[in-house]
Amino acid sequence: MSLERPLVMGIVNVTPDSFSDGNAHFQADQAIAHARLLVEEGADLLDIGGESTRPGAQAVPADEELRRILPVIESLRDCGVPLSVDTCKPSVMQAALAAGADMINDIGGFSAPGAIEAVADADCALCLMHMRGEPRTMQDAPSYDDVVAEIHDYLHQGARRLRQAGIAADRIVLDPGFGFGKTVEHNYTLLRLLPQAVGQEYPSLLGVSRKSMIGAVTGRPPSRRLGGSVAAALAGAVRGAHILRVHDVADTVDALRVWSAVEQGVRA
Ligand SMILES: Cn1cnc2c(O)nc(N)nc21
C-alpha cells in the first residue's frame, strides 16, 4: 500500500463491550455490513477486532475471539481493501492469517510467547503498539520519566526483535498506543511530539478516535467526539502519521481531502 498520503483504517469491532460501539456490531452479519459501509465511505483498510481493548476490558479466550472474527474475515476477503486483525494471541494471529488477514495489529507489541513465530514466515504487515500493562489495569496511575523517549525506545526495541527474527523492515508499522497506559497529558505530549515518539525509520499508526483523551478536553461522551477525533487525526496527519485508525471514516476522509487541498492545491 502506498503511504504517500495518510491512510484511513476503519474500525470493525466484533465485540459486545467496545467502549464506543459495543454490542452495535456484535453479530457477525452486522459487523460485516458495517465494514462494507466503511469501505464505501473510503476506508483504505479495515481493523477487525474480537476482544475489546478499552481500559478495564476483560480478557477473551482465543476460541471465543476466533468465533467472533473468523466469519467476518472470511466474508470480507472480497471487500476490496486489506484486512488488519487486532489481536495479541499467537493462535488467533495464525488463524486470522490462514483466513486471509493482510495485517496483524498487536496492541501487545508481539511480546506474547510465540507471537513473533506466529507471523515471521507470513508476508503480512505488522503493527507494533506500545502499551504499559494490560487493558484491565493500564490506566491505574501510569507514570513515565520521559514518556516520548521511553515509548520511542520501546517501539524501536520491539522493531529490532522483529528484524532479528528475519522480518523485513517494510512489514513493520509502529504505534505509540494512545490511551494504553497513559494519562491525558501523556497522550497530548505524544501527539504533539509524534515524530520523536515514533522516529523516522518506520511508518506510524495513530489511534485516537473517540478516546478519553478527546473527552477529557471536550467534555463529550464517546458518541459526541467526532469533531475532537477529526481534529486529533489531522494533528497526527500534519505530524506525519501514515495510518489513522478511526470509527468515523467518511468524516475523516473529508477532513483529509480538505487538508490536502490546502496543502497541495485542489485536484481537478
Ligand atoms: C485495537 N486498538 C485500539 N486502539 C488502538 C490504537 O490506538 N492503535 C492500535 N494499533 N490498535 C488499537
PDBQT file of the ligand as one rigid body, heavy atoms in Angstrom, charges set to zero:
ROOT
HETATM    1  C1  LIG A 301      -7.221  -2.081  18.853  1.00  0.00    +0.000 C 
HETATM    2  N1  LIG A 301      -6.819  -0.693  19.124  1.00  0.00    +0.000 N 
HETATM    3  C2  LIG A 301      -7.467   0.200  19.899  1.00  0.00    +0.000 A 
HETATM    4  N2  LIG A 301      -6.801   1.379  19.918  1.00  0.00    +0.000 NA
HETATM    5  C3  LIG A 301      -5.684   1.207  19.139  1.00  0.00    +0.000 A 
HETATM    6  C4  LIG A 301      -4.600   2.047  18.788  1.00  0.00    +0.000 A 
HETATM    7  O1  LIG A 301      -4.506   3.296  19.240  1.00  0.00    +0.000 OA
HETATM    8  N3  LIG A 301      -3.645   1.540  17.978  1.00  0.00    +0.000 NA
HETATM    9  C5  LIG A 301      -3.710   0.264  17.521  1.00  0.00    +0.000 A 
HETATM   10  N4  LIG A 301      -2.697  -0.170  16.706  1.00  0.00    +0.000 N 
HETATM   11  N5  LIG A 301      -4.728  -0.584  17.813  1.00  0.00    +0.000 NA
HETATM   12  C6  LIG A 301      -5.688  -0.101  18.627  1.00  0.00    +0.000 A 
ENDROOT
TORSDOF 0
